């Protein structure tokens, strides 16, 4: 596992929360950060970092859209319950 950090930002891009992420690669870390941001009702953006390299900046709209898309994809794969 590689150590990543997710910094949740306020409207002025100041860090208000920091989360350690143990992930295998950049896409996995971004996905974990998207889930964190999507569950946070108060903040609109976050950044994912690996040491001194910024991996990606996330905005609430993109994170919420991705989470909703994943939920819809999972519900379509699960068998429908009988009526």
Protein Blocks (a to p, Z undefined) as FASTA:
>chain_A
ZZdddddddfkopafbdcddddfbfklmmmmmmmmmmmpmkbcbdcddehjacfbdcdfk
lmmmmmmmmmmmmmmmpccddZZ
